[in-house]
Amino acid sequence: MSELHDAILEGDAKAAVVAAEQALQAGADPLDLVQSHMVPAMDEVGRRFECEEYFVPELLLAARAMKGALALIRPRLAAGGAEPSARVVIGTVKGDLHDIGKNIVASMLEGGGFEVIDLGADVPPEKFVAAVKEKSADLVCLSALLTVTMLSMKTTIEALRAAGVREQVKVLVGGAPVTQHFADQIGADGYGENAAAAVRLARRLVAAA
Amino acid sequence: MRLKLIGCEILFRELCAAIARSGNRVDVEFLPKGLHDVGKEEMRQSLQEAVDRVDASQYEVILLGYALCGNGMAGLTARSIPLVIPRAHDCIALLMGSHERYQEYFENHPGVYFRSIGWVERGQNLEQLSLETTRKTSGVGGSLEELIARYGEENGRYLYEEFTRYTRSYRQLTFIETGLEPDKSFERQAREEAARRGWRFEKIRGDLGLFERLLAGRWNEQEFLVVPPGWRVAARYDEDIMVAEPPS
């Protein structure tokens, strides 16, 4: 296992940046660094989270280490013509200000190789629609913490439909009160129970598209 | 009627006041507010255990001093006697006296944090509804000192920043005064909290009507869900909020 892989797994942001720098200087292929070291590290982070060896703090620290290294590597990737696996628009729906869960999912998606456009919290449906159009997104992730605001997920999906972009994206929903049943009721494409499950689901939906 | 009330401790004083005025004979069990902090599945299980503990031969109906509570109520099943639950999303709607009033307030006052007598004396943490789901099992919500001790100075500060950033979206603290307050100390504490966080303070009048009608047995269909024996609670994302579903 490489130093870069281990630094991400350990959530050591400084070590991850140093390891990425050294690897690039030594002539490593940037795409290979991402695919063979960083994405597997984040997958392992997700696995440890799901079997409760890691908790939210470890998840956030690993994601930060990943992002630090990615910031160095991304310009080289772009120069080499590599494209991110898919583009995700993510946000907490209108009326809801809670963003911790959404931020964790955004970090894990980014760590999983997605390009993430984070619209923040209390995001009105029209803002999701505009971002989907502007960025040609493949996925839309909606978060809510309150049952009062869960209905905003439904109105957001309806707005995507009314704007004629519903068919071009897959919609994922999540948040503490959200259930698979609710996701089915409002016509979402999937429900992620936690951040690791969301990344798995996002990959599956993109692969199937 | 002989009624058994299972209530959340956050509503301790409001429910006790309603019991005192009720024409029915009421026994009560209060459950800890911490039930909201363990996730919807675990909360429902704990509520179900409380329902199942009730000696059904002693009562005609079990009342729930709860709301949908982050879906913690979804799936709760009535055994041999009916359950009655106020149709509301959470205790703030109960304290305001109606779902409609809460909805209107919520929509017109973005970024509001609520306090009541129970939240002042029993609700220790900022997370009101279910964010603490993750608190105990995941480390979200620890103090800055705890996070630094566990993850080191730099990481601890980063995590604290991540976990508390959303609180900066709040702009106002609203104290719901029900008239049960023995003195001004609860309002004063709420005012101090608002000042400490740099939020606007507002006091609104609460309404104990829902509690009173729950305990009095005046369960009109608009305000209360009656779950027949064997049926279970299901969440609805419309004006019904909750409905009863037959056994599948």
HADDOCK unambig.tbl for C-alpha pairs under 7 A between the chains (distance, minus, plus):
assign (segid A and resid 55 and name CA) (segid B and resid 138 and name CA) 4.69 0.50 0.50
assign (segid A and resid 55 and name CA) (segid B and resid 139 and name CA) 6.86 0.50 0.50
assign (segid A and resid 56 and name CA) (segid B and resid 138 and name CA) 5.35 0.50 0.50
assign (segid A and resid 56 and name CA) (segid B and resid 139 and name CA) 6.54 0.50 0.50
assign (segid A and resid 56 and name CA) (segid B and resid 140 and name CA) 6.61 0.50 0.50
assign (segid A and resid 57 and name CA) (segid B and resid 139 and name CA) 6.40 0.50 0.50
assign (segid A and resid 57 and name CA) (segid B and resid 159 and name CA) 6.60 0.50 0.50
assign (segid A and resid 95 and name CA) (segid B and resid 110 and name CA) 6.86 0.50 0.50
assign (segid A and resid 97 and name CA) (segid B and resid 111 and name CA) 7.00 0.50 0.50
assign (segid A and resid 97 and name CA) (segid B and resid 166 and name CA) 6.57 0.50 0.50
assign (segid A and resid 97 and name CA) (segid B and resid 169 and name CA) 6.54 0.50 0.50
assign (segid A and resid 98 and name CA) (segid B and resid 166 and name CA) 5.84 0.50 0.50
assign (segid A and resid 99 and name CA) (segid B and resid 166 and name CA) 6.10 0.50 0.50
assign (segid A and resid 100 and name CA) (segid B and resid 163 and name CA) 6.34 0.50 0.50
assign (segid A and resid 146 and name CA) (segid B and resid 70 and name CA) 6.17 0.50 0.50
assign (segid A and resid 147 and name CA) (segid B and resid 70 and name CA) 5.66 0.50 0.50
assign (segid A and resid 147 and name CA) (segid B and resid 89 and name CA) 6.44 0.50 0.50
assign (segid A and resid 148 and name CA) (segid B and resid 89 and name CA) 6.33 0.50 0.50
assign (segid A and resid 151 and name CA) (segid B and resid 237 and name CA) 6.19 0.50 0.50
assign (segid A and resid 176 and name CA) (segid B and resid 130 and name CA) 6.77 0.50 0.50
assign (segid A and resid 177 and name CA) (segid B and resid 40 and name CA) 6.73 0.50 0.50
assign (segid A and resid 177 and name CA) (segid B and resid 70 and name CA) 4.91 0.50 0.50
assign (segid A and resid 177 and name CA) (segid B and resid 71 and name CA) 5.38 0.50 0.50
